[in-house]
Amino acid sequence: MTFSTNAPRTRPAWGAILAFVVLSCAIAWLVALPLWLGDGLAEPISGVLLPVMMFTPAVAALIVTFAMRVPARGGRARFLGLWPLRPARRVVWLMVLAWLAPPVLVALSILLSAALGWVQLDFTFAAFAAEIEKALPPGTPAPPVVAIVVAQLASIPLAALFNSIFAFGEELGWRGWLVPALRPLGTWPALLISGAVWGFWHSPIILLGYNFGRTDITGVLLMIGGCVAWGILLGWLRLRSASVWPAVIAHGSLNAAGGMIVIFAAAKPDLALAGPLGAAGCIVIALVIVVLLITGQFRQQPELADAPGRLLSPPRS
């Protein structure tokens, strides 16, 4: 695929962008409302509502696509990164990278957390075994904890693919629609703004204590920071491949590997520091971004389609 430098530039469709952000957040709050009216994340229905909430960005993207016609008919599949998948070799290679890299980055964030004293590791898995015993009915013998740990770690690649089904609901909105909609602003504004929106969208459950255990604005700010960091990598996959599918798989892989720290921690960790979306994860992601910058990976972008469906050349960052 050639990298055009003469394709037309367009202005962002701000009306559609605003509508997308408002719709995705409003529908997410609507889905999470039963949790707020009940026992929060302890509500039995939370196991259903959280996956449903993941599809609200896709719903918002489809509304602005078909109701506001952004992008215009004829270039929608290309704009959203659904099709065509070419050059096939690059897309497939980036899908494999997206599948395997997030667990490695999460593992590195755990090691960094241990090195910085943010978490103490326990390879006897005593704390993890205690949590398993709490989850079992009284009197039920627990299987050997080592066997459970091995099974958990071995299942991450398969869980990543399963989680990608739900991650698609988010990625069709964030990296499928929003990133290319913002791309006329430049690569970095598109990645940073879309990441911030992604983080803010989590507010209905973050304010209930999800992820960081903080039920105030600090939890939301922590989520925004983590999503901006990971959003740069997922956005890079989107722009580098001109396809949404690598970002979908990377999101699913991150969700599958995100709980690894609970397995290895000697006590309940502070995820604001030691979690994959906390300080340790952001440091690891920042190092990866520096490597991508040094190697020119953010400058190498194939053409995307703009909102009217025309080819849009990579903007100067």
ABEGO torsion letter per residue (X at the ends): XBBBAABBBBBBBAAAAAAAAAAAAAAAAAAAAAAAABAEAABAAAAAAAAAAAAAAAAAAAAAAAAAGOBBBGAAAAAAGAOBBOBAAAAAAAAAAAAAAAAAAAAAAAAAAAAAGABBBBAAGAAAAAAAAAABBBGBBBBBAAAAAAAAAAAAAAAAAAAAAAAAAAAAAAAAAAAAAAAAAEAAAAAAAAAAAAAAAAAAAAAAGBGAGBABAAAAAAAAAAAAAAAAAAAAAAAAAGBAAAAAAAAAAAAAAAAAAAAABABBBBAAAABAABAAAAAAAAAAAAAAAAAGAAABBBBBBBAAGBBBBBBBX
